[in-house]
Amino acid sequence: MNLTLKIWRQQNATAPGKFAEYQIRDVTPEMSFLEMLDALNEDLLSKEEPPVAFEHDCREGICGSCGFLINGVAHGGQPRTTVCQLSMRFFKDGDSLTLEPWRARAFPVVRDLIVDRSAFDRIIQAGGFISAPTGSAPDANAILVPKEAADTAFDAAACIGCGACVAACPNAAAMLFTSAKITHLNSLPQGQAQRDERTLSMVVAMANEGFGSCTNHGECEAVCPKEIPLEFIGKMNRDLIRALWRRHREPLVIPGVVQEPLHEDVGTEAEEPPTAATSEKRPNQTSGDGKHEAIRVDHPGT
């Protein structure tokens, strides 16, 4: 089949860009989309024209390198499919395809269809890791992981960081990506020691990179080739509230009552509904010398 390609050509981030139109012939349905672009570039090189720059690596939908807009839709719009997995059988003879890079301030254009996604790397560097002492590997069953936690972590780890969620979001938000990376580690027992610090650091790093805010459009989930669910954003928001609460909370002060030191809970799921535990004695009860006795007042949530 024969196709018309309108491709965004831009030398670098500061140079002006424009669409260039190309005709490509003899495309077979068995070709992948990137193989079709390879054929186009061979033709351009034979004419001593600069080839179209696009990013790729594994070409198996795993690395997340490839990715651009096809007719305004990230990865071409086929469910659970990256550009490198997109087959030309989804198109027909005479189609006109418009190719352009991800459009986001945090993703400056490197050249043509390639953008700089190092902002994602810096978000991961802020907290996408688990600190552990070095030494021999522990036994596989030394730390038991509940089935539900393992499934959640596995689903979150499926994110390949392609950036389609940012490109599809009207606000260019990176909430789905960041929430997947946070949920992956926050769901596992090994990630609990740094859970609060990880959440705060990665959310702050995301904000510093210039990504927009989430307004629940849901476009990110719709175009994600790994079908990362929106519920991970809710999990991240809950973890963020939890981290802010634990970092900034102050002891509950009641005049005339002597309080005992507070103790942080151990674990992540040990939180209980807010209560105010007191001793059996009330503030109006006095000791033999006429003074109020100490009453313990626990802060809500501890």
Contacts in CASP RR format, 6 or more apart in sequence:
PFRMAT RR
TARGET T0000
AUTHOR 0000-0000-0000
METHOD contacts of the structure
MODEL  1
MNLTLKIWRQQNATAPGKFAEYQIRDVTPEMSFLEMLDALNEDLLSKEEP
PVAFEHDCREGICGSCGFLINGVAHGGQPRTTVCQLSMRFFKDGDSLTLE
PWRARAFPVVRDLIVDRSAFDRIIQAGGFISAPTGSAPDANAILVPKEAA
DTAFDAAACIGCGACVAACPNAAAMLFTSAKITHLNSLPQGQAQRDERTL
SMVVAMANEGFGSCTNHGECEAVCPKEIPLEFIGKMNRDLIRALWRRHRE
PLVIPGVVQEPLHEDVGTEAEEPPTAATSEKRPNQTSGDGKHEAIRVDHP
GT
1 27 0 8 1.000
1 28 0 8 1.000
1 29 0 8 1.000
1 88 0 8 1.000
1 91 0 8 1.000
1 92 0 8 1.000
1 93 0 8 1.000
1 94 0 8 1.000
1 95 0 8 1.000
2 23 0 8 1.000
2 24 0 8 1.000
2 25 0 8 1.000
2 26 0 8 1.000
2 27 0 8 1.000
2 93 0 8 1.000
2 94 0 8 1.000
3 23 0 8 1.000
3 24 0 8 1.000
3 27 0 8 1.000
3 36 0 8 1.000
3 91 0 8 1.000
3 93 0 8 1.000
3 94 0 8 1.000
3 95 0 8 1.000
3 96 0 8 1.000
3 97 0 8 1.000
4 21 0 8 1.000
4 22 0 8 1.000
4 23 0 8 1.000
4 94 0 8 1.000
4 95 0 8 1.000
4 96 0 8 1.000
4 97 0 8 1.000
5 21 0 8 1.000
5 22 0 8 1.000
5 23 0 8 1.000
5 24 0 8 1.000
5 40 0 8 1.000
5 96 0 8 1.000
5 97 0 8 1.000
5 99 0 8 1.000
6 19 0 8 1.000
6 20 0 8 1.000
6 21 0 8 1.000
6 96 0 8 1.000
6 97 0 8 1.000
6 98 0 8 1.000
6 99 0 8 1.000
7 19 0 8 1.000
7 20 0 8 1.000
7 21 0 8 1.000
7 22 0 8 1.000
7 52 0 8 1.000
7 98 0 8 1.000
7 99 0 8 1.000
7 100 0 8 1.000
7 112 0 8 1.000
7 113 0 8 1.000
8 17 0 8 1.000
8 18 0 8 1.000
8 19 0 8 1.000
8 20 0 8 1.000
8 99 0 8 1.000
8 100 0 8 1.000
8 101 0 8 1.000
8 112 0 8 1.000
8 113 0 8 1.000
9 17 0 8 1.000
9 18 0 8 1.000
9 19 0 8 1.000
9 20 0 8 1.000
9 52 0 8 1.000
9 112 0 8 1.000
10 16 0 8 1.000
10 17 0 8 1.000
10 18 0 8 1.000
10 101 0 8 1.000
10 109 0 8 1.000
10 111 0 8 1.000
10 112 0 8 1.000
11 17 0 8 1.000
11 111 0 8 1.000
12 109 0 8 1.000
12 110 0 8 1.000
12 111 0 8 1.000
13 108 0 8 1.000
13 109 0 8 1.000
13 110 0 8 1.000
13 116 0 8 1.000
19 98 0 8 1.000
19 100 0 8 1.000
22 40 0 8 1.000
22 44 0 8 1.000
24 36 0 8 1.000
24 39 0 8 1.000
24 40 0 8 1.000
24 43 0 8 1.000
27 36 0 8 1.000
27 39 0 8 1.000
27 88 0 8 1.000
28 88 0 8 1.000
29 87 0 8 1.000
29 88 0 8 1.000
29 89 0 8 1.000
30 87 0 8 1.000
30 88 0 8 1.000
30 89 0 8 1.000
31 39 0 8 1.000
31 87 0 8 1.000
31 88 0 8 1.000
32 59 0 8 1.000
32 84 0 8 1.000
32 85 0 8 1.000
32 86 0 8 1.000
32 87 0 8 1.000
32 88 0 8 1.000
33 70 0 8 1.000
33 83 0 8 1.000
33 84 0 8 1.000
33 86 0 8 1.000
33 87 0 8 1.000
33 88 0 8 1.000
34 54 0 8 1.000
34 56 0 8 1.000
34 59 0 8 1.000
34 66 0 8 1.000
34 83 0 8 1.000
34 84 0 8 1.000
35 88 0 8 1.000
36 88 0 8 1.000
37 52 0 8 1.000
37 54 0 8 1.000
40 51 0 8 1.000
40 52 0 8 1.000
41 51 0 8 1.000
41 52 0 8 1.000
44 50 0 8 1.000
44 51 0 8 1.000
44 52 0 8 1.000
45 51 0 8 1.000
52 112 0 8 1.000
52 113 0 8 1.000
53 110 0 8 1.000
53 111 0 8 1.000
53 112 0 8 1.000
53 113 0 8 1.000
53 114 0 8 1.000
54 66 0 8 1.000
54 67 0 8 1.000
54 68 0 8 1.000
54 112 0 8 1.000
54 113 0 8 1.000
54 114 0 8 1.000
55 65 0 8 1.000
55 66 0 8 1.000
55 67 0 8 1.000
55 113 0 8 1.000
55 114 0 8 1.000
56 65 0 8 1.000
56 66 0 8 1.000
56 84 0 8 1.000
57 63 0 8 1.000
57 64 0 8 1.000
57 65 0 8 1.000
57 66 0 8 1.000
58 64 0 8 1.000
58 65 0 8 1.000
58 84 0 8 1.000
59 66 0 8 1.000
59 84 0 8 1.000
60 84 0 8 1.000
60 85 0 8 1.000
61 82 0 8 1.000
61 84 0 8 1.000
61 85 0 8 1.000
61 160 0 8 1.000
61 225 0 8 1.000
62 160 0 8 1.000
63 160 0 8 1.000
64 82 0 8 1.000
64 160 0 8 1.000
64 161 0 8 1.000
64 162 0 8 1.000
65 162 0 8 1.000
66 82 0 8 1.000
66 83 0 8 1.000
66 84 0 8 1.000
66 162 0 8 1.000
67 74 0 8 1.000
67 75 0 8 1.000
67 82 0 8 1.000
67 83 0 8 1.000
67 102 0 8 1.000
67 113 0 8 1.000
67 162 0 8 1.000
67 163 0 8 1.000
67 164 0 8 1.000
68 74 0 8 1.000
68 83 0 8 1.000
68 99 0 8 1.000
68 100 0 8 1.000
68 101 0 8 1.000
68 102 0 8 1.000
68 113 0 8 1.000
69 76 0 8 1.000
69 98 0 8 1.000
69 99 0 8 1.000
69 100 0 8 1.000
69 101 0 8 1.000
69 102 0 8 1.000
69 103 0 8 1.000
69 167 0 8 1.000
70 76 0 8 1.000
70 77 0 8 1.000
70 83 0 8 1.000
70 86 0 8 1.000
70 97 0 8 1.000
70 98 0 8 1.000
70 99 0 8 1.000
71 97 0 8 1.000
71 98 0 8 1.000
72 98 0 8 1.000
72 100 0 8 1.000
73 168 0 8 1.000
73 223 0 8 1.000
74 102 0 8 1.000
74 163 0 8 1.000
74 164 0 8 1.000
74 167 0 8 1.000
74 168 0 8 1.000
74 223 0 8 1.000
75 81 0 8 1.000
75 82 0 8 1.000
75 83 0 8 1.000
75 86 0 8 1.000
75 162 0 8 1.000
75 164 0 8 1.000
75 223 0 8 1.000
75 225 0 8 1.000
76 83 0 8 1.000
76 86 0 8 1.000
77 223 0 8 1.000
78 86 0 8 1.000
78 90 0 8 1.000
79 227 0 8 1.000
80 225 0 8 1.000
80 226 0 8 1.000
80 227 0 8 1.000
81 225 0 8 1.000
82 160 0 8 1.000
82 162 0 8 1.000
82 225 0 8 1.000
85 225 0 8 1.000
91 97 0 8 1.000
99 113 0 8 1.000
100 113 0 8 1.000
101 107 0 8 1.000
101 109 0 8 1.000
101 112 0 8 1.000
101 113 0 8 1.000
101 114 0 8 1.000
101 115 0 8 1.000
102 115 0 8 1.000
102 117 0 8 1.000
102 163 0 8 1.000
102 164 0 8 1.000
102 166 0 8 1.000
102 167 0 8 1.000
103 167 0 8 1.000
103 172 0 8 1.000
104 115 0 8 1.000
104 166 0 8 1.000
104 167 0 8 1.000
104 172 0 8 1.000
104 211 0 8 1.000
105 172 0 8 1.000
105 210 0 8 1.000
106 119 0 8 1.000
106 166 0 8 1.000
106 172 0 8 1.000
106 174 0 8 1.000
106 209 0 8 1.000
106 210 0 8 1.000
106 211 0 8 1.000
107 115 0 8 1.000
107 116 0 8 1.000
107 117 0 8 1.000
107 119 0 8 1.000
107 163 0 8 1.000
107 166 0 8 1.000
107 167 0 8 1.000
108 115 0 8 1.000
108 116 0 8 1.000
109 115 0 8 1.000
109 116 0 8 1.000
110 116 0 8 1.000
117 161 0 8 1.000
117 163 0 8 1.000
119 174 0 8 1.000
119 209 0 8 1.000
119 210 0 8 1.000
119 211 0 8 1.000
120 161 0 8 1.000
120 163 0 8 1.000
120 174 0 8 1.000
120 177 0 8 1.000
122 205 0 8 1.000
122 209 0 8 1.000
123 174 0 8 1.000
123 177 0 8 1.000
123 178 0 8 1.000
123 181 0 8 1.000
123 202 0 8 1.000
123 205 0 8 1.000
123 206 0 8 1.000
123 209 0 8 1.000
124 181 0 8 1.000
124 202 0 8 1.000
125 205 0 8 1.000
126 201 0 8 1.000
126 202 0 8 1.000
126 204 0 8 1.000
126 205 0 8 1.000
127 194 0 8 1.000
127 197 0 8 1.000
127 198 0 8 1.000
127 201 0 8 1.000
127 202 0 8 1.000
127 205 0 8 1.000
128 181 0 8 1.000
128 182 0 8 1.000
128 185 0 8 1.000
128 198 0 8 1.000
128 202 0 8 1.000
129 185 0 8 1.000
130 185 0 8 1.000
130 190 0 8 1.000
130 191 0 8 1.000
130 193 0 8 1.000
130 194 0 8 1.000
131 193 0 8 1.000
131 194 0 8 1.000
132 190 0 8 1.000
143 189 0 8 1.000
143 190 0 8 1.000
144 189 0 8 1.000
145 153 0 8 1.000
145 188 0 8 1.000
145 189 0 8 1.000
149 187 0 8 1.000
149 188 0 8 1.000
149 189 0 8 1.000
150 188 0 8 1.000
152 183 0 8 1.000
152 187 0 8 1.000
153 183 0 8 1.000
153 184 0 8 1.000
153 185 0 8 1.000
153 187 0 8 1.000
153 188 0 8 1.000
155 228 0 8 1.000
155 229 0 8 1.000
156 179 0 8 1.000
156 180 0 8 1.000
156 181 0 8 1.000
156 183 0 8 1.000
156 184 0 8 1.000
156 187 0 8 1.000
156 228 0 8 1.000
156 232 0 8 1.000
157 180 0 8 1.000
157 184 0 8 1.000
158 180 0 8 1.000
158 226 0 8 1.000
158 227 0 8 1.000
158 228 0 8 1.000
159 176 0 8 1.000
159 177 0 8 1.000
159 180 0 8 1.000
159 181 0 8 1.000
159 184 0 8 1.000
159 224 0 8 1.000
159 226 0 8 1.000
159 228 0 8 1.000
160 225 0 8 1.000
160 226 0 8 1.000
161 177 0 8 1.000
162 225 0 8 1.000
163 174 0 8 1.000
163 177 0 8 1.000
164 220 0 8 1.000
164 223 0 8 1.000
164 224 0 8 1.000
164 225 0 8 1.000
165 173 0 8 1.000
165 174 0 8 1.000
165 175 0 8 1.000
165 176 0 8 1.000
165 177 0 8 1.000
165 219 0 8 1.000
165 220 0 8 1.000
165 221 0 8 1.000
165 223 0 8 1.000
165 224 0 8 1.000
165 228 0 8 1.000
166 172 0 8 1.000
166 173 0 8 1.000
166 174 0 8 1.000
166 177 0 8 1.000
166 211 0 8 1.000
166 220 0 8 1.000
167 223 0 8 1.000
168 219 0 8 1.000
168 220 0 8 1.000
168 222 0 8 1.000
168 223 0 8 1.000
169 212 0 8 1.000
169 214 0 8 1.000
169 217 0 8 1.000
169 218 0 8 1.000
169 219 0 8 1.000
169 220 0 8 1.000
170 215 0 8 1.000
170 217 0 8 1.000
170 219 0 8 1.000
171 212 0 8 1.000
171 213 0 8 1.000
171 214 0 8 1.000
171 215 0 8 1.000
171 217 0 8 1.000
172 211 0 8 1.000
172 212 0 8 1.000
173 211 0 8 1.000
173 212 0 8 1.000
173 213 0 8 1.000
173 214 0 8 1.000
173 215 0 8 1.000
173 220 0 8 1.000
174 206 0 8 1.000
174 209 0 8 1.000
174 211 0 8 1.000
174 212 0 8 1.000
175 206 0 8 1.000
175 211 0 8 1.000
175 213 0 8 1.000
175 214 0 8 1.000
175 220 0 8 1.000
175 233 0 8 1.000
175 236 0 8 1.000
176 220 0 8 1.000
176 221 0 8 1.000
176 224 0 8 1.000
176 228 0 8 1.000
176 230 0 8 1.000
176 232 0 8 1.000
176 233 0 8 1.000
178 202 0 8 1.000
178 203 0 8 1.000
178 206 0 8 1.000
178 236 0 8 1.000
179 232 0 8 1.000
179 233 0 8 1.000
179 234 0 8 1.000
179 235 0 8 1.000
179 236 0 8 1.000
180 228 0 8 1.000
180 232 0 8 1.000
181 202 0 8 1.000
182 198 0 8 1.000
182 199 0 8 1.000
182 202 0 8 1.000
182 203 0 8 1.000
182 235 0 8 1.000
182 236 0 8 1.000
182 239 0 8 1.000
183 232 0 8 1.000
183 235 0 8 1.000
183 236 0 8 1.000
185 191 0 8 1.000
185 195 0 8 1.000
185 198 0 8 1.000
186 192 0 8 1.000
186 195 0 8 1.000
186 198 0 8 1.000
186 199 0 8 1.000
186 235 0 8 1.000
186 239 0 8 1.000
186 268 0 8 1.000
191 198 0 8 1.000
192 267 0 8 1.000
192 268 0 8 1.000
195 239 0 8 1.000
195 243 0 8 1.000
195 268 0 8 1.000
196 239 0 8 1.000
196 242 0 8 1.000
196 243 0 8 1.000
196 246 0 8 1.000
196 247 0 8 1.000
197 243 0 8 1.000
199 236 0 8 1.000
199 239 0 8 1.000
199 240 0 8 1.000
199 242 0 8 1.000
199 243 0 8 1.000
200 240 0 8 1.000
200 243 0 8 1.000
200 244 0 8 1.000
200 247 0 8 1.000
203 236 0 8 1.000
203 240 0 8 1.000
214 233 0 8 1.000
216 230 0 8 1.000
218 230 0 8 1.000
220 228 0 8 1.000
220 230 0 8 1.000
221 227 0 8 1.000
221 228 0 8 1.000
221 229 0 8 1.000
221 230 0 8 1.000
242 271 0 8 1.000
246 264 0 8 1.000
249 299 0 8 1.000
251 259 0 8 1.000
251 262 0 8 1.000
251 299 0 8 1.000
252 259 0 8 1.000
252 276 0 8 1.000
252 297 0 8 1.000
252 299 0 8 1.000
252 300 0 8 1.000
253 259 0 8 1.000
254 283 0 8 1.000
254 297 0 8 1.000
256 283 0 8 1.000
256 292 0 8 1.000
257 283 0 8 1.000
257 292 0 8 1.000
257 294 0 8 1.000
257 295 0 8 1.000
257 297 0 8 1.000
258 292 0 8 1.000
258 294 0 8 1.000
258 295 0 8 1.000
259 294 0 8 1.000
259 295 0 8 1.000
259 296 0 8 1.000
259 297 0 8 1.000
260 294 0 8 1.000
260 296 0 8 1.000
262 298 0 8 1.000
262 299 0 8 1.000
262 302 0 8 1.000
263 302 0 8 1.000
264 302 0 8 1.000
265 271 0 8 1.000
265 301 0 8 1.000
265 302 0 8 1.000
271 301 0 8 1.000
272 301 0 8 1.000
273 301 0 8 1.000
274 300 0 8 1.000
274 301 0 8 1.000
275 298 0 8 1.000
275 300 0 8 1.000
275 301 0 8 1.000
276 297 0 8 1.000
276 298 0 8 1.000
276 300 0 8 1.000
277 296 0 8 1.000
277 297 0 8 1.000
277 298 0 8 1.000
278 295 0 8 1.000
278 296 0 8 1.000
278 297 0 8 1.000
279 295 0 8 1.000
279 296 0 8 1.000
281 293 0 8 1.000
281 295 0 8 1.000
282 295 0 8 1.000
283 292 0 8 1.000
283 295 0 8 1.000
285 292 0 8 1.000
285 293 0 8 1.000
286 292 0 8 1.000
286 293 0 8 1.000
287 293 0 8 1.000
END
